[in-house]
Amino acid sequence: IMASRDAYTIYVSNYSPYSIKALAILGWAGIDVSVKRSNLVTRERVLKKRTGKTMVPMLCRGAWAINDSTRIARFAIERSARPLLPAPAGAGAGDEARGLNALCWLLEEFADEWVARWFIHERWHIEENREALAKWVGEELVWGLPVVSEKIGNFAAGTIARQTAKAGASPMNSGALANTRDRTLAALEAILLDGGGYLFGPQPTVADFGLYGPIEQYRRDPAGAGRLSRYPAVCGWLMRMRSAEVPDASPEKLEIGLEEAREGRALEQLRPLFEEFGSTYWRVLIENHEVASRAERAERAEVTLGDGVRFSFAPSGYGIKRLEEVLALLDAVYNHSPQLLESLGGLQVALREGFSSLGRASAGRELLARFPSLPER
């Protein structure tokens, strides 16, 4: 597909969950974009020069550039030919619409930061996957040059494995990550079997695209493909979502069968996904804030997840930023339509426990004070 001179350009990696998420969002939104695969040269001469970072995806046009798939999603929403949120957005949106959209963004955050964690663990710590990905990544970075691509691929694999282990995507957490993987896939299978379509109804939203990134990459890995075959509804959903990816986007294919899908999905059907958020990622965020806010930060933190399994990770300032984003979304829900949480069962309990835990330390109380709509601690 030939892009117009005014088209945007996006730099991606074939093996990045955030890249294929952004490609599908842009295709669904109908935004004119050309696609370039990142390599060792463009990482330094284009990406880093434009944004100061070598991360993909990066969307650009002229001197303008943004990276991060969530920023790209928000950019697309403002220009999209199709909706990317479950309810109307903007200044004229009603209270319930604002609350519902905030919950949709919460699932997108859960996908980016937690679902990606178990996918990354399996990609880079299961030998079958790691060997294949080291080969593929090496070929992408240095154009498949003999010997060099293999060395670069193995180096990249080792670097990624060490970096992601800090966030908990490591063999010591293999049990906890396998548990949350199985619960998430089972929840998604049940949701998609009940009413068809997508998470919030007959059209995909940023929550669908957020989950698509890591789960589709998981399907492309040797070990992941076999496991995903146990979830036929998830596989069908992935196939529909793939058709939105640019440069060969056919977003109309996402609408196949939507006449049988419900106009809207009862929020209660999404309860297992929100409860998974509350019993895993939410607990990690709360523990991270407690440890990372101390004057003398420990090198490792541990938290018990909802299933009773311990999860170990390195506390970070990045985790605090993620908590701030989650609290802003929850503040919007409590401010505009707190009744939506009543249908989400255990999530409410998990949230109140988390607020209470934050409130026990001065740093946590200062943080909570920035979000006045959250319930009293």
Buried (B, 14 or more C-beta within 10 A) or exposed (E): EEBEEEBBBBBBBBBBBBBBBBBBBBBBBBBEBBBBBBBBEBBEEBBBEBBEEBBBBBBBEEEEBBBBBBEBBBBBBEEBEBBBBBBEBEEEBEBEBBBBBBBBBBBBBBBBBBBBBBBBBBBBBBEEBBBBBBBBBBBBBBEEEEEEBBEBBBBBBEEBBEEBBBBBBBEBBBEBBBBBBEBBBBBBBBBBEEBBBBBBBBBBBBBBBBBBBBBBBBBBBBBBEEBBEEBEBBBBBBEBBBBBBBBEBEBEBBBEEBEEBBEBBEBEBBBBBBBBBBBBBBBBBBBBBBBBBEEEEEEEBEBEBBEEBEBBBBBBEEBBEBBBBBBEBBBBBBBBBBEBBEBBBBBBEBBBBBBEBBBEBEBBEEBBEEBEEBEEB
